[in-house]
Amino acid sequence: MTLPRPSIPAPSQRATERTLIRRVLDGDRPAARELYDAHVDRVFRLAFRLVGDEDRARELTQETFIRAFDQLRRFRGDSALATWLYRITVTVSSNLRRKYQRRDRETDLDAVAGVGADPAPRADPDLRDRMHAAIDRLPEIYRTTFVMHDVEGYTHAEIAQVLGVAEGTSKSRLFIARGMLRQALAPFMKE
């Protein structure tokens, strides 16, 4: 079974979101917890997919929410709160990846506790390891777009909004990322 694709709230949900944000800004701690609970799983998923390590993804998730709560007054509401949080997650992830210069994926998402879904059928371990390594070797702009689109299921419009680029740029980056992955995995496919 695959995990459901995270969705960005519809405009009707944004009104409720604005009320929740207002309550958080007024110092309502249960509202802050409600906001955190509503988004933590999706932020963690994205963080994990971007950094490939459970502990670092948890660290990144915490850092995302620390920054988000610290800067919540700056949130203008031009986009959904989820989009804003994903943008923070991508930024924090980029900073963390540069800090650690990660190249090896230490664990598979299916093995991570707390993701909240039944594990998917296991792929060939060699192919999975080579795929993870190939994804990790992608330049950051291509890796982020590939992970968000092909792994997490975001649309190009959502990716463009999160990354602050044009939709065409998102499509182009995905095309390039897929080409790089095909090239990296070609020797394995010939075996």
C-alpha positions in Angstrom: 0.0 0.0 0.0 1.3 3.4 -0.9 1.1 6.4 1.5 -1.5 9.0 0.6 -0.1 12.1 -1.2 0.1 15.1 1.1 -2.2 17.8 -0.1 -2.1 21.5 0.2 -5.3 22.8 1.8 -8.1 24.1 -0.4 -9.2 27.7 0.0 -12.1 26.8 2.4 -9.6 25.1 4.7 -7.4 28.2 4.6 -10.1 30.2 6.5 -9.9 27.6 9.4 -6.1 27.7 9.0 -6.1 31.5 9.4 -8.2 31.2 12.6 -5.8 28.6 14.0 -2.8 30.8 13.1 -4.4 33.8 14.8 -5.0 31.7 18.0 -1.4 30.6 17.9 -0.2 34.2 17.6 -2.4 35.1 20.5 -0.5 32.6 22.7 -3.0 29.7 22.6 -0.8 26.7 23.3 -3.4 24.0 22.3 -3.8 25.8 19.0 0.0 25.6 18.5 -0.1 21.9 19.2 -3.0 21.5 16.8 -1.1 23.3 14.0 2.0 21.1 14.7 -0.1 17.9 14.7 -1.8 18.8 11.5 1.5 19.2 9.6 4.2 17.2 11.4 3.8 13.9 9.5 4.0 15.6 6.1 6.9 17.7 7.1 8.7 14.6 8.5 8.0 12.6 5.3 9.5 15.4 3.1 12.4 15.9 5.4 13.2 12.2 5.4 13.0 11.9 1.7 15.3 14.9 1.3 18.0 13.8 3.8 17.6 10.0 3.9 18.2 9.6 7.6 15.6 9.2 10.3 17.5 11.1 13.1 18.4 14.0 10.8 14.8 14.1 9.5 13.5 14.4 13.0 16.1 17.1 13.7 15.0 18.9 10.5 11.3 18.6 11.4 12.0 20.2 14.8 14.0 22.9 13.2 11.3 23.6 10.6 8.7 24.1 13.3 11.0 26.2 15.5 11.5 28.5 12.5 7.9 28.4 11.6 6.6 29.3 15.0 9.3 31.9 15.4 8.4 33.5 12.0 4.6 32.9 12.0 3.9 36.6 12.3 5.6 37.0 8.9 3.3 34.4 7.2 1.2 36.5 4.8 -1.3 33.9 3.8 -0.6 34.3 0.1 -0.2 30.5 -0.1 -1.4 27.7 2.1 0.4 27.2 5.4 1.5 23.8 4.3 3.3 25.3 1.3 5.1 27.8 3.6 6.1 24.9 5.9 7.4 22.8 3.0 9.4 25.8 1.8 11.0 26.1 5.2 11.6 22.3 5.3 13.4 22.4 1.9 15.5 25.4 3.1 16.4 23.7 6.4 17.1 20.5 4.5 19.4 22.2 2.1 21.3 23.7 5.0 21.6 20.4 6.8 22.7 18.5 3.7 25.5 21.1 3.1 26.4 20.7 6.8 26.7 16.9 6.7 27.5 16.4 3.0 25.4 13.2 3.1 26.1 10.6 0.5 24.8 7.4 2.0 21.2 6.6 2.8 21.2 4.9 6.2 17.7 3.5 6.3 14.7 3.0 4.1 11.5 5.0 4.7 9.7 1.7 5.2 11.9 0.9 8.2 11.2 4.2 9.9 8.9 4.1 12.9 6.1 6.6 13.0 5.5 7.1 9.3 2.0 5.7 9.8 1.4 3.3 7.0 1.8 -0.3 6.0 5.2 -0.9 4.4 5.2 -1.2 0.6 6.4 -4.4 -1.0 10.2 -4.6 -0.9 12.1 -3.9 -4.1 15.2 -5.7 -5.0 17.8 -4.6 -2.4 20.5 -4.0 -4.9 18.3 -1.9 -7.1 16.9 0.0 -4.1 20.4 0.7 -2.8 21.6 1.9 -6.2 18.5 4.0 -6.7 19.0 5.7 -3.3 22.6 6.3 -4.1 21.8 7.7 -7.5 19.1 10.0 -6.0 21.6 11.2 -3.4 24.2 12.0 -6.1 21.8 14.2 -7.9 22.5 18.0 -7.6 20.3 19.4 -4.9 17.9 21.3 -7.2 17.2 18.2 -9.2 17.0 15.9 -6.2 14.5 18.1 -4.4 12.3 18.4 -7.5 12.5 14.6 -8.2 11.7 13.7 -4.5 8.8 16.1 -4.3 7.3 15.0 -7.6 8.1 11.4 -8.2 8.4 10.2 -4.6 6.0 12.4 -2.7 3.5 13.1 -5.5 3.4 16.9 -5.5 2.3 18.6 -8.6 4.5 20.9 -10.6 2.4 23.9 -9.5 2.9 22.9 -5.8 6.6 22.4 -6.3 6.9 25.7 -8.1 5.1 27.4 -5.2 7.3 25.8 -2.5 10.6 26.3 -4.3 9.7 29.8 -5.7 10.3 28.8 -9.3 8.2 28.7 -12.4 6.2 25.5 -13.2 8.3 25.1 -16.4 11.5 25.2 -14.3 10.1 22.4 -12.1 9.2 20.3 -15.2 12.6 20.9 -16.7 14.4 20.0 -13.5 12.4 16.8 -13.2 13.2 15.9 -16.8 16.9 16.4 -16.2 16.8 14.5 -12.9 15.1 11.5 -14.5 17.7 11.5 -17.3 20.5 11.5 -14.8 18.9 8.6 -12.9 18.4 6.6 -16.1 22.0 7.2 -17.0 23.2 6.2 -13.4 21.0 3.1 -13.3 21.6 1.9 -16.9 24.5 -0.5 -16.0 22.2 -2.1 -13.4 19.4 -2.5 -15.9 21.7 -4.3 -18.4 22.6 -6.9 -15.7 
